[in-house]
Amino acid sequence: MTRESRKVQWFAVQLPCEFWNNEDKSDGTVLNLSAQGCAMTAEYLPSVSTYVSLDIDLLNGEEPANIELAGVRWVFEHRCGLEFIRVCPDMLMKLKAFALLLEHVS
């Protein structure tokens, strides 16, 4: 998929996150975000084609946005791209509202 074919708007952010799979739990930083995925950096990144769960702190004083299941689509140096696969409707609304807020401030 080329950048031009993306229909989703991405926002540059620096949001603390925590991600885990069955074995490990790690801290990271979300570098860009949309309602459908994100790029993040971390000291220890998951491998391509693996799956993680993710909590993203939206820095708004509320509970973190929980992504039940995300697939790792690419890894390059100290960054990886995650596609959100399973997100509960409440969390999806929270992410979309946050993206809308970012759209108005950018």
C-alpha positions in Angstrom: 0.0 0.0 0.0 1.4 3.3 -1.0 1.1 6.5 1.1 -1.1 8.0 -1.6 -3.6 5.1 -1.3 -4.0 5.5 2.5 -7.4 6.9 3.4 -6.7 7.1 7.1 -5.0 10.2 8.6 -2.0 9.6 10.7 -0.8 12.0 13.5 2.7 12.4 14.8 2.6 11.9 18.6 4.8 10.8 21.4 2.6 8.7 23.7 3.8 6.2 26.3 2.6 2.7 25.7 2.9 -0.7 27.2 2.7 -3.8 25.0 2.7 -7.5 25.7 2.2 -11.0 24.3 2.0 -14.3 26.1 5.6 -14.1 27.2 6.8 -10.5 27.7 5.6 -7.1 28.7 7.5 -4.0 27.5 7.3 -0.2 27.5 7.4 1.8 24.3 6.5 5.1 22.7 3.8 5.5 20.0 5.3 7.8 17.3 2.3 8.1 15.0 -1.2 7.1 15.4 -4.5 6.5 13.6 -7.7 4.7 14.5 -6.4 1.7 12.5 -2.8 1.4 13.7 0.4 3.0 14.9 4.1 3.1 14.7 6.1 2.7 17.9 9.6 2.5 19.2 10.9 0.4 22.1 14.1 -1.1 23.3 12.8 -4.6 22.5 10.5 -4.8 19.5 8.2 -7.7 18.7 8.9 -9.6 15.4 7.1 -9.1 12.2 4.0 -11.3 11.9 3.6 -11.6 15.6 0.7 -10.3 17.7 0.6 -8.1 20.8 -1.9 -6.3 23.0 -1.3 -2.7 23.7 -2.2 0.1 26.1 -1.7 3.6 24.8 -1.6 6.5 27.3 -3.5 9.3 25.6 -2.2 11.7 28.3 -5.7 13.0 29.0 -5.9 11.7 32.6 -8.2 8.8 31.6 -7.5 5.1 31.4 -5.2 4.1 28.6 -6.7 3.1 25.2 -6.5 -0.7 25.1 -5.9 -2.5 21.8 -6.9 -6.1 22.4 -5.0 -7.4 19.4 -2.5 -5.8 17.0 -0.4 -7.4 14.3 3.2 -6.4 13.7 3.4 -5.5 10.0 7.0 -4.1 9.8 10.1 -3.7 11.9 12.9 -1.3 10.9 15.8 -0.4 13.3 14.1 0.6 16.6 10.6 1.1 15.2 7.7 -1.2 14.2 4.3 -0.7 12.6 1.2 -2.2 14.2 -2.2 -2.8 12.6 -5.0 -2.8 15.1 -7.0 -6.0 14.5 -9.3 -6.2 17.5 -10.4 -3.1 19.4 -13.6 -3.0 21.6 -16.1 -0.4 20.3 -15.6 1.9 23.3 -11.8 2.0 22.7 -12.3 2.6 19.0 -14.5 5.5 19.8 -11.9 6.9 22.2 -9.2 6.6 19.5 -11.3 8.2 16.9 -12.2 11.1 19.3 -8.5 11.5 20.1 -7.6 11.6 16.4 -10.3 14.2 15.8 -8.9 16.3 18.5 -5.4 16.0 17.0 -6.8 17.0 13.6 -8.2 20.2 15.0 -5.0 21.2 16.7 -2.7 20.4 13.8 
